């Protein structure tokens, strides 16, 4: 399904994934517990955003599928 909003959500999710990979590398390199704590907080924040993104994506996908189903039913009558 090609939908601009869903595409935006997918791109956003990819950015989050990329950011997480960078933070993971930084976390592994860091020796400072304070810095590690900050990185972990950032990772947690991004994980929450990713979860919201996935929830929104699921809702939009379901909505779009209902629209498609309704339009097919209406065109058959």
Number of C-alpha atoms within 10 A of each C-alpha: 8 6 11 9 12 18 13 12 18 15 12 15 20 13 14 18 15 12 14 18 13 12 17 16 10 14 19 9 10 13 10 10 10 10 13 18 12 13 18 15 12 15 20 13 12 18 15 12 15 19 13 13 18 15 12 14 19 13 12 16 16 12 12 15 13 12 12 12 12 12 11 11 10 9 8 7 5
